Amino acid sequence: MQSIKLCSHVGADGILHLNIPVGITDKEIEVMVIDQQLEPSAQTKTPEELGWSPGFFEKTYGICQDDPIVIDSEGDFEVREEIL
């Protein structure tokens, strides 16, 4: 059994059209459709409303561009016995 979750739009005609490739050919399958109307998302808050100082992202975006972060080697990992 495979579960596929997707969001789709119901047109003005009130009909939901689904095109879902399942990778199976010439077989019978059982399909269950559960519809749940999504509530409109709440108004997006500004960075200032979320507690950031005014202009924070504009001032700090790209400050590491001339001095990129370099990640050192993590070293060699120990070789473990294979579990059968």
PDB file of N, CA, C and O in Angstrom:
ATOM      1  N   MET A   1       0.846  -1.170   0.000  1.00  0.00           N
ATOM      2  CA  MET A   1       0.000   0.000   0.000  1.00  0.00           C
ATOM      3  C   MET A   1       0.890   1.231   0.000  1.00  0.00           C
ATOM      4  O   MET A   1       1.920   1.269   0.674  1.00  0.00           O
ATOM      5  N   GLN A   2       0.488   2.218  -0.750  1.00  0.00           N
ATOM      6  CA  GLN A   2       1.249   3.454  -0.857  1.00  0.00           C
ATOM      7  C   GLN A   2       0.322   4.609  -0.525  1.00  0.00           C
ATOM      8  O   GLN A   2      -0.826   4.631  -0.967  1.00  0.00           O
ATOM      9  N   SER A   3       0.809   5.568   0.249  1.00  0.00           N
ATOM     10  CA  SER A   3       0.023   6.737   0.604  1.00  0.00           C
ATOM     11  C   SER A   3       0.577   7.939  -0.143  1.00  0.00           C
ATOM     12  O   SER A   3       1.776   8.212  -0.094  1.00  0.00           O
ATOM     13  N   ILE A   4      -0.292   8.648  -0.827  1.00  0.00           N
ATOM     14  CA  ILE A   4       0.108   9.838  -1.581  1.00  0.00           C
ATOM     15  C   ILE A   4      -0.733  10.998  -1.077  1.00  0.00           C
ATOM     16  O   ILE A   4      -1.962  10.928  -1.078  1.00  0.00           O
ATOM     17  N   LYS A   5      -0.072  12.064  -0.647  1.00  0.00           N
ATOM     18  CA  LYS A   5      -0.786  13.242  -0.175  1.00  0.00           C
ATOM     19  C   LYS A   5      -0.509  14.373  -1.146  1.00  0.00           C
ATOM     20  O   LYS A   5       0.642  14.619  -1.508  1.00  0.00           O
ATOM     21  N   LEU A   6      -1.560  15.064  -1.570  1.00  0.00           N
ATOM     22  CA  LEU A   6      -1.371  16.197  -2.455  1.00  0.00           C
ATOM     23  C   LEU A   6      -2.445  17.226  -2.193  1.00  0.00           C
ATOM     24  O   LEU A   6      -3.500  16.916  -1.639  1.00  0.00           O
ATOM     25  N   CYS A   7      -2.172  18.438  -2.590  1.00  0.00           N
ATOM     26  CA  CYS A   7      -3.158  19.512  -2.507  1.00  0.00           C
ATOM     27  C   CYS A   7      -3.546  19.872  -3.926  1.00  0.00           C
ATOM     28  O   CYS A   7      -2.695  19.946  -4.812  1.00  0.00           O
ATOM     29  N   SER A   8      -4.811  20.093  -4.136  1.00  0.00           N
ATOM     30  CA  SER A   8      -5.290  20.408  -5.473  1.00  0.00           C
ATOM     31  C   SER A   8      -6.360  21.483  -5.361  1.00  0.00           C
ATOM     32  O   SER A   8      -6.823  21.801  -4.266  1.00  0.00           O
ATOM     33  N   HIS A   9      -6.744  22.034  -6.493  1.00  0.00           N
ATOM     34  CA  HIS A   9      -7.718  23.121  -6.526  1.00  0.00           C
ATOM     35  C   HIS A   9      -8.996  22.638  -7.196  1.00  0.00           C
ATOM     36  O   HIS A   9      -8.953  21.998  -8.246  1.00  0.00           O
ATOM     37  N   VAL A  10     -10.125  22.945  -6.585  1.00  0.00           N
ATOM     38  CA  VAL A  10     -11.424  22.638  -7.185  1.00  0.00           C
ATOM     39  C   VAL A  10     -11.830  23.842  -8.020  1.00  0.00           C
ATOM     40  O   VAL A  10     -11.887  24.965  -7.520  1.00  0.00           O
ATOM     41  N   GLY A  11     -12.109  23.602  -9.277  1.00  0.00           N
ATOM     42  CA  GLY A  11     -12.458  24.679 -10.181  1.00  0.00           C
ATOM     43  C   GLY A  11     -13.856  25.224  -9.930  1.00  0.00           C
ATOM     44  O   GLY A  11     -14.571  24.753  -9.046  1.00  0.00           O
ATOM     45  N   ALA A  12     -14.234  26.229 -10.723  1.00  0.00           N
ATOM     46  CA  ALA A  12     -15.548  26.872 -10.585  1.00  0.00           C
ATOM     47  C   ALA A  12     -16.683  25.896 -10.853  1.00  0.00           C
ATOM     48  O   ALA A  12     -17.815  26.126 -10.427  1.00  0.00           O
ATOM     49  N   ASP A  13     -16.387  24.807 -11.556  1.00  0.00           N
ATOM     50  CA  ASP A  13     -17.424  23.816 -11.844  1.00  0.00           C
ATOM     51  C   ASP A  13     -17.695  22.890 -10.661  1.00  0.00           C
ATOM     52  O   ASP A  13     -18.625  22.086 -10.707  1.00  0.00           O
ATOM     53  N   GLY A  14     -16.884  22.996  -9.591  1.00  0.00           N
ATOM     54  CA  GLY A  14     -17.087  22.178  -8.405  1.00  0.00           C
ATOM     55  C   GLY A  14     -16.570  20.761  -8.539  1.00  0.00           C
ATOM     56  O   GLY A  14     -16.906  19.902  -7.724  1.00  0.00           O
ATOM     57  N   ILE A  15     -15.755  20.499  -9.557  1.00  0.00           N
ATOM     58  CA  ILE A  15     -15.233  19.152  -9.797  1.00  0.00           C
ATOM     59  C   ILE A  15     -13.727  19.140  -9.547  1.00  0.00           C
ATOM     60  O   ILE A  15     -12.997  20.003 -10.036  1.00  0.00           O
ATOM     61  N   LEU A  16     -13.281  18.161  -8.789  1.00  0.00           N
ATOM     62  CA  LEU A  16     -11.859  17.977  -8.520  1.00  0.00           C
ATOM     63  C   LEU A  16     -11.304  16.973  -9.517  1.00  0.00           C
ATOM     64  O   LEU A  16     -11.800  15.850  -9.611  1.00  0.00           O
ATOM     65  N   HIS A  17     -10.292  17.364 -10.251  1.00  0.00           N
ATOM     66  CA  HIS A  17      -9.651  16.477 -11.221  1.00  0.00           C
ATOM     67  C   HIS A  17      -8.321  16.011 -10.650  1.00  0.00           C
ATOM     68  O   HIS A  17      -7.500  16.833 -10.243  1.00  0.00           O
ATOM     69  N   LEU A  18      -8.101  14.703 -10.616  1.00  0.00           N
ATOM     70  CA  LEU A  18      -6.863  14.135 -10.094  1.00  0.00           C
ATOM     71  C   LEU A  18      -6.157  13.337 -11.173  1.00  0.00           C
ATOM     72  O   LEU A  18      -6.767  12.489 -11.823  1.00  0.00           O
ATOM     73  N   ASN A  19      -4.882  13.604 -11.365  1.00  0.00           N
ATOM     74  CA  ASN A  19      -4.017  12.812 -12.236  1.00  0.00           C
ATOM     75  C   ASN A  19      -2.847  12.378 -11.385  1.00  0.00           C
ATOM     76  O   ASN A  19      -1.954  13.173 -11.091  1.00  0.00           O
ATOM     77  N   ILE A  20      -2.847  11.112 -10.984  1.00  0.00           N
ATOM     78  CA  ILE A  20      -1.827  10.617 -10.071  1.00  0.00           C
ATOM     79  C   ILE A  20      -1.137   9.415 -10.692  1.00  0.00           C
ATOM     80  O   ILE A  20      -1.737   8.344 -10.779  1.00  0.00           O
ATOM     81  N   PRO A  21       0.120   9.565 -11.130  1.00  0.00           N
ATOM     82  CA  PRO A  21       0.832   8.398 -11.639  1.00  0.00           C
ATOM     83  C   PRO A  21       1.209   7.480 -10.478  1.00  0.00           C
ATOM     84  O   PRO A  21       1.804   7.930  -9.498  1.00  0.00           O
ATOM     85  N   VAL A  22       0.869   6.209 -10.582  1.00  0.00           N
ATOM     86  CA  VAL A  22       1.157   5.277  -9.497  1.00  0.00           C
ATOM     87  C   VAL A  22       2.209   4.250  -9.870  1.00  0.00           C
ATOM     88  O   VAL A  22       2.622   3.466  -9.016  1.00  0.00           O
ATOM     89  N   GLY A  23       2.655   4.229 -11.121  1.00  0.00           N
ATOM     90  CA  GLY A  23       3.712   3.308 -11.523  1.00  0.00           C
ATOM     91  C   GLY A  23       3.237   1.878 -11.678  1.00  0.00           C
ATOM     92  O   GLY A  23       4.063   0.969 -11.759  1.00  0.00           O
ATOM     93  N   ILE A  24       1.937   1.648 -11.721  1.00  0.00           N
ATOM     94  CA  ILE A  24       1.381   0.303 -11.901  1.00  0.00           C
ATOM     95  C   ILE A  24       0.602   0.299 -13.210  1.00  0.00           C
ATOM     96  O   ILE A  24      -0.120   1.250 -13.507  1.00  0.00           O
ATOM     97  N   THR A  25       0.744  -0.756 -13.983  1.00  0.00           N
ATOM     98  CA  THR A  25      -0.002  -0.842 -15.229  1.00  0.00           C
ATOM     99  C   THR A  25      -0.790  -2.145 -15.291  1.00  0.00           C
ATOM    100  O   THR A  25      -0.346  -3.178 -14.791  1.00  0.00           O
ATOM    101  N   ASP A  26      -1.945  -2.082 -15.903  1.00  0.00           N
ATOM    102  CA  ASP A  26      -2.777  -3.246 -16.182  1.00  0.00           C
ATOM    103  C   ASP A  26      -3.100  -4.058 -14.924  1.00  0.00           C
ATOM    104  O   ASP A  26      -3.059  -5.288 -14.954  1.00  0.00           O
ATOM    105  N   LYS A  27      -3.420  -3.379 -13.828  1.00  0.00           N
ATOM    106  CA  LYS A  27      -3.800  -4.035 -12.566  1.00  0.00           C
ATOM    107  C   LYS A  27      -4.968  -3.261 -11.969  1.00  0.00           C
ATOM    108  O   LYS A  27      -5.139  -2.074 -12.246  1.00  0.00           O
ATOM    109  N   GLU A  28      -5.764  -3.929 -11.154  1.00  0.00           N
ATOM    110  CA  GLU A  28      -6.822  -3.253 -10.427  1.00  0.00           C
ATOM    111  C   GLU A  28      -6.259  -2.786  -9.086  1.00  0.00           C
ATOM    112  O   GLU A  28      -5.527  -3.516  -8.417  1.00  0.00           O
ATOM    113  N   ILE A  29      -6.607  -1.580  -8.711  1.00  0.00           N
ATOM    114  CA  ILE A  29      -6.181  -1.066  -7.413  1.00  0.00           C
ATOM    115  C   ILE A  29      -7.384  -0.448  -6.716  1.00  0.00           C
ATOM    116  O   ILE A  29      -8.363  -0.061  -7.353  1.00  0.00           O
ATOM    117  N   GLU A  30      -7.289  -0.365  -5.407  1.00  0.00           N
ATOM    118  CA  GLU A  30      -8.319   0.292  -4.619  1.00  0.00           C
ATOM    119  C   GLU A  30      -7.795   1.663  -4.237  1.00  0.00           C
ATOM    120  O   GLU A  30      -6.661   1.793  -3.775  1.00  0.00           O
ATOM    121  N   VAL A  31      -8.612   2.682  -4.427  1.00  0.00           N
ATOM    122  CA  VAL A  31      -8.212   4.055  -4.151  1.00  0.00           C
ATOM    123  C   VAL A  31      -9.181   4.653  -3.142  1.00  0.00           C
ATOM    124  O   VAL A  31     -10.396   4.502  -3.274  1.00  0.00           O
ATOM    125  N   MET A  32      -8.640   5.332  -2.136  1.00  0.00           N
ATOM    126  CA  MET A  32      -9.470   6.011  -1.151  1.00  0.00           C
ATOM    127  C   MET A  32      -9.165   7.502  -1.232  1.00  0.00           C
ATOM    128  O   MET A  32      -8.004   7.907  -1.184  1.00  0.00           O
ATOM    129  N   VAL A  33     -10.197   8.307  -1.355  1.00  0.00           N
ATOM    130  CA  VAL A  33     -10.031   9.760  -1.429  1.00  0.00           C
ATOM    131  C   VAL A  33     -10.725  10.373  -0.230  1.00  0.00           C
ATOM    132  O   VAL A  33     -11.906  10.115   0.007  1.00  0.00           O
ATOM    133  N   ILE A  34     -10.003  11.181   0.526  1.00  0.00           N
ATOM    134  CA  ILE A  34     -10.567  11.904   1.664  1.00  0.00           C
ATOM    135  C   ILE A  34     -10.369  13.385   1.377  1.00  0.00           C
ATOM    136  O   ILE A  34      -9.240  13.843   1.202  1.00  0.00           O
ATOM    137  N   ASP A  35     -11.453  14.123   1.331  1.00  0.00           N
ATOM    138  CA  ASP A  35     -11.271  15.557   1.083  1.00  0.00           C
ATOM    139  C   ASP A  35     -11.406  16.329   2.378  1.00  0.00           C
ATOM    140  O   ASP A  35     -12.231  16.005   3.233  1.00  0.00           O
ATOM    141  N   GLN A  36     -10.586  17.352   2.508  1.00  0.00           N
ATOM    142  CA  GLN A  36     -10.603  18.227   3.672  1.00  0.00           C
ATOM    143  C   GLN A  36     -10.364  19.636   3.174  1.00  0.00           C
ATOM    144  O   GLN A  36      -9.310  19.946   2.619  1.00  0.00           O
ATOM    145  N   GLN A  37     -11.353  20.481   3.380  1.00  0.00           N
ATOM    146  CA  GLN A  37     -11.223  21.851   2.922  1.00  0.00           C
ATOM    147  C   GLN A  37     -10.190  22.569   3.768  1.00  0.00           C
ATOM    148  O   GLN A  37     -10.242  22.512   4.997  1.00  0.00           O
ATOM    149  N   LEU A  38      -9.260  23.237   3.125  1.00  0.00           N
ATOM    150  CA  LEU A  38      -8.212  23.968   3.827  1.00  0.00           C
ATOM    151  C   LEU A  38      -8.705  25.364   4.168  1.00  0.00           C
ATOM    152  O   LEU A  38      -9.327  26.042   3.350  1.00  0.00           O
ATOM    153  N   GLU A  39      -8.416  25.771   5.381  1.00  0.00           N
ATOM    154  CA  GLU A  39      -8.768  27.118   5.807  1.00  0.00           C
ATOM    155  C   GLU A  39      -7.749  28.089   5.219  1.00  0.00           C
ATOM    156  O   GLU A  39      -6.573  27.752   5.086  1.00  0.00           O
ATOM    157  N   PRO A  40      -8.190  29.275   4.872  1.00  0.00           N
ATOM    158  CA  PRO A  40      -7.224  30.255   4.369  1.00  0.00           C
ATOM    159  C   PRO A  40      -6.143  30.486   5.416  1.00  0.00           C
ATOM    160  O   PRO A  40      -6.422  30.571   6.612  1.00  0.00           O
ATOM    161  N   SER A  41      -4.911  30.586   4.945  1.00  0.00           N
ATOM    162  CA  SER A  41      -3.814  30.779   5.886  1.00  0.00           C
ATOM    163  C   SER A  41      -3.927  32.146   6.546  1.00  0.00           C
ATOM    164  O   SER A  41      -4.431  33.105   5.962  1.00  0.00           O
ATOM    165  N   ALA A  42      -3.445  32.202   7.776  1.00  0.00           N
ATOM    166  CA  ALA A  42      -3.477  33.456   8.521  1.00  0.00           C
ATOM    167  C   ALA A  42      -2.559  34.469   7.844  1.00  0.00           C
ATOM    168  O   ALA A  42      -1.618  34.101   7.140  1.00  0.00           O
ATOM    169  N   GLN A  43      -2.838  35.709   8.063  1.00  0.00           N
ATOM    170  CA  GLN A  43      -2.020  36.770   7.482  1.00  0.00           C
ATOM    171  C   GLN A  43      -0.570  36.582   7.915  1.00  0.00           C
ATOM    172  O   GLN A  43      -0.302  36.384   9.100  1.00  0.00           O
ATOM    173  N   THR A  44       0.355  36.642   6.985  1.00  0.00           N
ATOM    174  CA  THR A  44       1.769  36.490   7.290  1.00  0.00           C
ATOM    175  C   THR A  44       2.259  37.676   8.106  1.00  0.00           C
ATOM    176  O   THR A  44       2.003  38.831   7.768  1.00  0.00           O
ATOM    177  N   LYS A  45       2.967  37.371   9.186  1.00  0.00           N
ATOM    178  CA  LYS A  45       3.491  38.434  10.042  1.00  0.00           C
ATOM    179  C   LYS A  45       4.794  38.967   9.471  1.00  0.00           C
ATOM    180  O   LYS A  45       5.555  38.237   8.836  1.00  0.00           O
ATOM    181  N   THR A  46       5.038  40.239   9.704  1.00  0.00           N
ATOM    182  CA  THR A  46       6.283  40.852   9.264  1.00  0.00           C
ATOM    183  C   THR A  46       7.397  40.442  10.227  1.00  0.00           C
ATOM    184  O   THR A  46       7.119  40.044  11.358  1.00  0.00           O
ATOM    185  N   PRO A  47       8.663  40.537   9.786  1.00  0.00           N
ATOM    186  CA  PRO A  47       9.773  40.213  10.695  1.00  0.00           C
ATOM    187  C   PRO A  47       9.723  41.039  11.984  1.00  0.00           C
ATOM    188  O   PRO A  47      10.069  40.535  13.052  1.00  0.00           O
ATOM    189  N   GLU A  48       9.302  42.281  11.895  1.00  0.00           N
ATOM    190  CA  GLU A  48       9.219  43.127  13.079  1.00  0.00           C
ATOM    191  C   GLU A  48       8.169  42.587  14.053  1.00  0.00           C
ATOM    192  O   GLU A  48       8.375  42.617  15.267  1.00  0.00           O
ATOM    193  N   GLU A  49       7.047  42.096  13.525  1.00  0.00           N
ATOM    194  CA  GLU A  49       5.997  41.519  14.374  1.00  0.00           C
ATOM    195  C   GLU A  49       6.470  40.226  15.023  1.00  0.00           C
ATOM    196  O   GLU A  49       5.948  39.827  16.064  1.00  0.00           O
ATOM    197  N   LEU A  50       7.454  39.568  14.418  1.00  0.00           N
ATOM    198  CA  LEU A  50       7.997  38.330  14.972  1.00  0.00           C
ATOM    199  C   LEU A  50       9.171  38.587  15.919  1.00  0.00           C
ATOM    200  O   LEU A  50       9.767  37.638  16.429  1.00  0.00           O
ATOM    201  N   GLY A  51       9.511  39.860  16.160  1.00  0.00           N
ATOM    202  CA  GLY A  51      10.534  40.186  17.147  1.00  0.00           C
ATOM    203  C   GLY A  51      11.891  40.572  16.574  1.00  0.00           C
ATOM    204  O   GLY A  51      12.815  40.847  17.339  1.00  0.00           O
ATOM    205  N   TRP A  52      12.040  40.601  15.253  1.00  0.00           N
ATOM    206  CA  TRP A  52      13.312  41.004  14.647  1.00  0.00           C
ATOM    207  C   TRP A  52      13.378  42.518  14.569  1.00  0.00           C
ATOM    208  O   TRP A  52      12.356  43.178  14.383  1.00  0.00           O
ATOM    209  N   SER A  53      14.580  43.073  14.709  1.00  0.00           N
ATOM    210  CA  SER A  53      14.719  44.525  14.620  1.00  0.00           C
ATOM    211  C   SER A  53      14.496  44.967  13.177  1.00  0.00           C
ATOM    212  O   SER A  53      14.784  44.217  12.244  1.00  0.00           O
ATOM    213  N   PRO A  54      13.980  46.193  12.991  1.00  0.00           N
ATOM    214  CA  PRO A  54      13.696  46.676  11.639  1.00  0.00           C
ATOM    215  C   PRO A  54      14.959  46.664  10.761  1.00  0.00           C
ATOM    216  O   PRO A  54      16.010  47.156  11.171  1.00  0.00           O
ATOM    217  N   GLY A  55      14.843  46.103   9.562  1.00  0.00           N
ATOM    218  CA  GLY A  55      15.951  46.064   8.609  1.00  0.00           C
ATOM    219  C   GLY A  55      17.002  45.017   8.896  1.00  0.00           C
ATOM    220  O   GLY A  55      18.044  45.015   8.240  1.00  0.00           O
ATOM    221  N   PHE A  56      16.773  44.105   9.870  1.00  0.00           N
ATOM    222  CA  PHE A  56      17.774  43.111  10.247  1.00  0.00           C
ATOM    223  C   PHE A  56      18.216  42.260   9.062  1.00  0.00           C
ATOM    224  O   PHE A  56      19.414  42.091   8.832  1.00  0.00           O
ATOM    225  N   PHE A  57      17.274  41.731   8.321  1.00  0.00           N
ATOM    226  CA  PHE A  57      17.630  40.834   7.220  1.00  0.00           C
ATOM    227  C   PHE A  57      18.293  41.588   6.067  1.00  0.00           C
ATOM    228  O   PHE A  57      19.204  41.064   5.427  1.00  0.00           O
ATOM    229  N   GLU A  58      17.851  42.787   5.804  1.00  0.00           N
ATOM    230  CA  GLU A  58      18.467  43.589   4.754  1.00  0.00           C
ATOM    231  C   GLU A  58      19.917  43.931   5.109  1.00  0.00           C
ATOM    232  O   GLU A  58      20.774  43.991   4.228  1.00  0.00           O
ATOM    233  N   LYS A  59      20.189  44.154   6.393  1.00  0.00           N
ATOM    234  CA  LYS A  59      21.545  44.510   6.840  1.00  0.00           C
ATOM    235  C   LYS A  59      22.473  43.299   6.892  1.00  0.00           C
ATOM    236  O   LYS A  59      23.675  43.440   6.667  1.00  0.00           O
ATOM    237  N   THR A  60      21.946  42.127   7.179  1.00  0.00           N
ATOM    238  CA  THR A  60      22.804  40.965   7.406  1.00  0.00           C
ATOM    239  C   THR A  60      22.852  39.981   6.245  1.00  0.00           C
ATOM    240  O   THR A  60      23.738  39.127   6.223  1.00  0.00           O
ATOM    241  N   TYR A  61      21.947  40.061   5.287  1.00  0.00           N
ATOM    242  CA  TYR A  61      21.930  39.123   4.172  1.00  0.00           C
ATOM    243  C   TYR A  61      23.213  39.248   3.352  1.00  0.00           C
ATOM    244  O   TYR A  61      23.558  40.342   2.906  1.00  0.00           O
ATOM    245  N   GLY A  62      23.909  38.151   3.154  1.00  0.00           N
ATOM    246  CA  GLY A  62      25.096  38.126   2.309  1.00  0.00           C
ATOM    247  C   GLY A  62      26.379  38.604   2.967  1.00  0.00           C
ATOM    248  O   GLY A  62      27.366  38.823   2.266  1.00  0.00           O
ATOM    249  N   ILE A  63      26.410  38.775   4.287  1.00  0.00           N
ATOM    250  CA  ILE A  63      27.617  39.309   4.922  1.00  0.00           C
ATOM    251  C   ILE A  63      28.784  38.333   4.884  1.00  0.00           C
ATOM    252  O   ILE A  63      29.927  38.756   5.056  1.00  0.00           O
ATOM    253  N   CYS A  64      28.546  37.061   4.669  1.00  0.00           N
ATOM    254  CA  CYS A  64      29.634  36.067   4.616  1.00  0.00           C
ATOM    255  C   CYS A  64      30.067  35.762   3.182  1.00  0.00           C
ATOM    256  O   CYS A  64      30.858  34.845   2.961  1.00  0.00           O
ATOM    257  N   GLN A  65      29.573  36.500   2.229  1.00  0.00           N
ATOM    258  CA  GLN A  65      29.856  36.190   0.836  1.00  0.00           C
ATOM    259  C   GLN A  65      31.344  36.329   0.497  1.00  0.00           C
ATOM    260  O   GLN A  65      31.845  35.571  -0.334  1.00  0.00           O
ATOM    261  N   ASP A  66      32.059  37.266   1.109  1.00  0.00           N
ATOM    262  CA  ASP A  66      33.489  37.430   0.837  1.00  0.00           C
ATOM    263  C   ASP A  66      34.351  36.573   1.754  1.00  0.00           C
ATOM    264  O   ASP A  66      35.556  36.460   1.527  1.00  0.00           O
ATOM    265  N   ASP A  67      33.768  35.968   2.783  1.00  0.00           N
ATOM    266  CA  ASP A  67      34.489  35.130   3.729  1.00  0.00           C
ATOM    267  C   ASP A  67      33.658  33.867   3.979  1.00  0.00           C
ATOM    268  O   ASP A  67      33.068  33.708   5.047  1.00  0.00           O
ATOM    269  N   PRO A  68      33.615  32.965   2.981  1.00  0.00           N
ATOM    270  CA  PRO A  68      32.733  31.797   3.112  1.00  0.00           C
ATOM    271  C   PRO A  68      33.140  30.884   4.263  1.00  0.00           C
ATOM    272  O   PRO A  68      34.312  30.810   4.632  1.00  0.00           O
ATOM    273  N   ILE A  69      32.167  30.202   4.813  1.00  0.00           N
ATOM    274  CA  ILE A  69      32.397  29.254   5.900  1.00  0.00           C
ATOM    275  C   ILE A  69      32.999  27.988   5.299  1.00  0.00           C
ATOM    276  O   ILE A  69      32.460  27.432   4.342  1.00  0.00           O
ATOM    277  N   VAL A  70      34.115  27.536   5.864  1.00  0.00           N
ATOM    278  CA  VAL A  70      34.786  26.329   5.383  1.00  0.00           C
ATOM    279  C   VAL A  70      34.617  25.246   6.438  1.00  0.00           C
ATOM    280  O   VAL A  70      34.921  25.457   7.613  1.00  0.00           O
ATOM    281  N   ILE A  71      34.132  24.089   6.014  1.00  0.00           N
ATOM    282  CA  ILE A  71      33.946  22.979   6.945  1.00  0.00           C
ATOM    283  C   ILE A  71      35.145  22.060   6.825  1.00  0.00           C
ATOM    284  O   ILE A  71      35.443  21.547   5.746  1.00  0.00           O
ATOM    285  N   ASP A  72      35.829  21.858   7.938  1.00  0.00           N
ATOM    286  CA  ASP A  72      36.991  20.982   7.947  1.00  0.00           C
ATOM    287  C   ASP A  72      36.571  19.535   7.780  1.00  0.00           C
ATOM    288  O   ASP A  72      35.401  19.193   7.953  1.00  0.00           O
ATOM    289  N   SER A  73      37.524  18.695   7.444  1.00  0.00           N
ATOM    290  CA  SER A  73      37.273  17.264   7.303  1.00  0.00           C
ATOM    291  C   SER A  73      36.794  16.692   8.628  1.00  0.00           C
ATOM    292  O   SER A  73      37.260  17.097   9.692  1.00  0.00           O
ATOM    293  N   GLU A  74      35.875  15.762   8.559  1.00  0.00           N
ATOM    294  CA  GLU A  74      35.358  15.128   9.767  1.00  0.00           C
ATOM    295  C   GLU A  74      36.233  13.970  10.219  1.00  0.00           C
ATOM    296  O   GLU A  74      35.959  13.335  11.238  1.00  0.00           O
ATOM    297  N   GLY A  75      37.278  13.701   9.466  1.00  0.00           N
ATOM    298  CA  GLY A  75      38.179  12.611   9.838  1.00  0.00           C
ATOM    299  C   GLY A  75      37.688  11.265   9.338  1.00  0.00           C
ATOM    300  O   GLY A  75      36.695  11.176   8.615  1.00  0.00           O
ATOM    301  N   ASP A  76      38.396  10.224   9.734  1.00  0.00           N
ATOM    302  CA  ASP A  76      38.031   8.870   9.325  1.00  0.00           C
ATOM    303  C   ASP A  76      37.127   8.251  10.366  1.00  0.00           C
ATOM    304  O   ASP A  76      37.339   8.416  11.567  1.00  0.00           O
ATOM    305  N   PHE A  77      36.128   7.543   9.903  1.00  0.00           N
ATOM    306  CA  PHE A  77      35.236   6.859  10.808  1.00  0.00           C
ATOM    307  C   PHE A  77      35.775   5.473  11.117  1.00  0.00           C
ATOM    308  O   PHE A  77      36.452   4.856  10.294  1.00  0.00           O
ATOM    309  N   GLU A  78      35.466   4.993  12.310  1.00  0.00           N
ATOM    310  CA  GLU A  78      35.927   3.666  12.695  1.00  0.00           C
ATOM    311  C   GLU A  78      35.217   2.615  11.841  1.00  0.00           C
ATOM    312  O   GLU A  78      34.056   2.778  11.466  1.00  0.00           O
ATOM    313  N   VAL A  79      35.923   1.558  11.552  1.00  0.00           N
ATOM    314  CA  VAL A  79      35.364   0.460  10.771  1.00  0.00           C
ATOM    315  C   VAL A  79      34.722  -0.504  11.764  1.00  0.00           C
ATOM    316  O   VAL A  79      35.367  -0.993  12.691  1.00  0.00           O
ATOM    317  N   ARG A  80      33.425  -0.764  11.541  1.00  0.00           N
ATOM    318  CA  ARG A  80      32.702  -1.650  12.460  1.00  0.00           C
ATOM    319  C   ARG A  80      32.425  -2.982  11.797  1.00  0.00           C
ATOM    320  O   ARG A  80      32.396  -3.111  10.573  1.00  0.00           O
ATOM    321  N   GLU A  81      32.228  -3.943  12.635  1.00  0.00           N
ATOM    322  CA  GLU A  81      31.903  -5.286  12.188  1.00  0.00           C
ATOM    323  C   GLU A  81      30.482  -5.276  11.597  1.00  0.00           C
ATOM    324  O   GLU A  81      29.575  -4.661  12.157  1.00  0.00           O
ATOM    325  N   GLU A  82      30.302  -5.958  10.472  1.00  0.00           N
ATOM    326  CA  GLU A  82      29.002  -5.983   9.811  1.00  0.00           C
ATOM    327  C   GLU A  82      28.022  -6.845  10.611  1.00  0.00           C
ATOM    328  O   GLU A  82      28.352  -7.944  11.056  1.00  0.00           O
ATOM    329  N   ILE A  83      26.803  -6.311  10.779  1.00  0.00           N
ATOM    330  CA  ILE A  83      25.760  -7.046  11.501  1.00  0.00           C
ATOM    331  C   ILE A  83      24.972  -7.875  10.493  1.00  0.00           C
ATOM    332  O   ILE A  83      24.517  -7.359   9.472  1.00  0.00           O
ATOM    333  N   LEU A  84      24.819  -9.134  10.781  1.00  0.00           N
ATOM    334  CA  LEU A  84      24.088 -10.021   9.872  1.00  0.00           C
ATOM    335  C   LEU A  84      22.714 -10.298  10.349  1.00  0.00           C
ATOM    336  O   LEU A  84      21.969 -11.028   9.696  1.00  0.00           O
TER     337      LEU A  84
END
